[in-house]
């Protein structure tokens, strides 16, 4: 799992996906505001989709190995 989280392919796809959302014509301006693409205003809780996704990956990495599957 750690190899997947650190893989260049995941990082490139993540960046591409977030950029696609940011420039999509299918999402309204209010929808884009909700997602948060105001990159320079992290103090105002608008870090953007890319920052949110990167934070989620960091949390997965931090918690990796914390849970152990149940076995008899």
C-alpha positions as CSV (number, residue, x, y, z in Angstrom):
1,X,0.0,0.0,0.0
2,X,2.8,2.4,0.8
3,X,4.3,1.8,-2.7
4,X,1.0,2.7,-4.2
5,X,0.6,5.9,-2.1
6,X,4.1,7.0,-3.1
7,X,3.9,6.0,-6.8
8,X,4.4,8.7,-9.4
9,X,1.4,7.3,-11.3
10,X,-0.9,8.0,-8.3
11,X,0.5,11.5,-7.8
12,X,0.2,12.3,-11.6
13,X,-3.4,11.0,-11.8
14,X,-4.3,12.9,-8.6
15,X,-2.9,16.1,-10.0
16,X,-4.6,15.6,-13.3
17,X,-8.0,14.8,-11.7
18,X,-8.0,17.8,-9.5
19,X,-7.0,20.1,-12.4
20,X,-9.8,18.5,-14.4
21,X,-12.3,19.4,-11.7
22,X,-10.9,22.9,-11.4
23,X,-11.3,23.7,-15.1
24,X,-14.4,21.7,-15.8
25,X,-17.4,23.3,-17.5
26,X,-19.7,20.8,-15.8
27,X,-19.3,22.3,-12.3
28,X,-20.9,25.6,-11.5
29,X,-19.0,28.4,-9.9
30,X,-20.7,27.8,-6.6
31,X,-19.7,24.2,-6.8
32,X,-16.1,25.2,-7.4
33,X,-16.3,27.4,-4.4
34,X,-17.6,24.5,-2.3
35,X,-14.8,22.3,-3.5
36,X,-12.3,25.1,-2.8
37,X,-9.9,26.1,-5.5
38,X,-8.7,29.3,-3.8
39,X,-5.1,28.0,-3.5
40,X,-3.7,30.9,-1.6
41,X,-6.2,31.1,1.3
42,X,-5.4,28.0,3.4
43,X,-5.9,30.1,6.6
44,X,-9.5,30.6,5.5
45,X,-10.1,26.8,5.0
46,X,-10.1,26.9,1.2
47,X,-7.0,24.8,0.5
48,X,-8.5,23.2,-2.7
49,X,-9.1,19.7,-3.9
50,X,-5.5,18.9,-4.5
51,X,-4.4,19.8,-1.0
52,X,-7.4,17.8,0.5
53,X,-6.4,14.8,-1.6
54,X,-2.7,15.1,-0.6
55,X,-3.8,15.4,3.1
56,X,-5.9,12.2,2.8
57,X,-2.9,10.3,1.3
58,X,-0.7,11.6,4.2
59,X,-3.3,10.3,6.7
60,X,-3.5,6.9,5.0
61,X,0.3,6.7,5.2
62,X,0.3,7.8,8.8
63,X,-2.3,5.2,9.8
64,X,-0.9,2.4,7.6
65,X,-0.4,-0.8,9.7
66,X,-2.6,0.6,12.5
67,X,-5.4,-1.9,11.8
68,X,-4.9,-5.6,11.7
69,X,-7.4,-7.9,10.0
70,X,-9.4,-10.2,12.3
71,X,-8.4,-13.9,12.1
72,X,-9.1,-17.0,14.2
